[in-house]
Amino acid sequence: MAYFNHKWETMSHNELKDLQLEKFKKQVKHIYNNQFIKNRFDEAGLHPDEIKNWDDIKKVPFMTKDDLRENYPTGLISGNWDDVVRVHMTSGTTGVPTPMLYSQNDLDVWTECMARNFTAGGLRKSDVVQQTHGFGLFTGGFGFHYGLEKVGAKIIPTGAGGSERQLRLMQEWGTTVFTGTPSYAAYMAEFAMERGIDPIKDLKLRLGFHGGEPCSDELKERINTRLGYKAHGGGMRRCYGLTEMGGPITMDCEYENGIHLWADHYLVEVLDPETHESVEEGQPGELVISNLSFEVMPLVRYRTSDNVIVSFDTCECGRTHPRITKFVGRLDDMILVGGTNIFPSQVEHMLLKHSELSENWQLVVSDKKGLHALKIEIEPIAGNEVDEKFVAMLEKELHQSLAKKCPVEIKPVGSLPRFEGKSVRVVDKRK
């Protein structure tokens, strides 16, 4: 097992906890320089000097995405504006953009985390990497690029889209590693086969580093099989991150026992989203993260809205850092339909258990006679016939799992949208 930084990746749990507490206390004093955050602390009747032990951490007020939007663009800077060397942000398609600003130190920490991720995932200097995460305001492309570069791999920075060109470059350069969203990886497998190119026989892909959107175990396994990762001795590694913490920051290792979170830079809590109390290990809860190492705009106790299960045990790979072992769903992606909570990830899990069905699907929510109604539209795998008996069985399974009737409409192959970036699975037609 290779390590990028053996000392830090394998330090003992006690050493990590001591380090985290000291860094958290220092970071709280640092962000107290920001007037908005100082007001939050004052409202809570808390001063940074009162944070002395682990129980005191629970006294620190939470931060949310709304805080970033309300203070856009620079209202949450705790460091010096003159130290800022990079600005990233979300697209803002659903409202005010969510920004993140970086000093050179912050970029170096980010690069270190990504280099650890890629090394843990099996990347080697000899690998040829086709990097399709987009460059620009989006954090993914730059985060991936500098981490790959730090490890020393050979990068082809194609950016997103241009599938014909992507496929040609894979053949010409013998690409061994492919990055991008999971939905784009699934589409590339379909795209190649439609053109008579078998990824297992005709390409050399052995690793896929895919992030930017949720990915079920079932979709991951399909990507592994269809793009040839497993056949070539590797596999797909899921990446997790968020702009508010700096971008992509965590990834699967070669053992695929969960997505490693680097505890020397990020403090992880898993809390009940209603009571805000810690859940028992192995139980789902909201992921709350504190950035321990950034200088310009670090956030502490940030509520991610991701409902996850986290393990704090040492991984088989020898790394002692916590791992996200399961994504239950995003709390803000949850759809309330007729009093029932529906996670799109639940739907994908149920659909992709069936080999007859493709990964091209969407969940349509609408109003019907004054009531909210669900419908799933999905394509079969090319060449598969899906009859009424199968659809009835699938609708029964979905009803049992979702506690909500959900008709299924089988669509012609190629009729539903494909995505070169993040997929859009929910079509909400409610007024």
TAZIPE-V950178 format. One record per helix or strand. SS is the DSSP state (~ for helix, > for strand). FROM is the first residue (numbers start at 1). TO is the last residue. If there is no record, write none. Layout:
ss: {SS SS}
from: {FROM FROM}
to: {TO TO}
This chain:
ss: {~ ~ ~ ~ ~ > ~ ~ > > ~ > ~ > ~ > ~ ~ > ~ > ~ > > > > > > > > > ~ > > ~ > >}
from: {6 13 35 48 54 63 65 81 86 99 104 128 139 154 163 177 182 199 207 217 235 243 247 259 266 278 285 302 323 335 340 344 357 371 388 407 426}
to: {9 31 43 50 57 63 70 83 89 102 121 131 151 156 173 180 194 202 210 226 242 245 252 260 271 278 291 311 330 337 342 351 368 380 402 411 428}
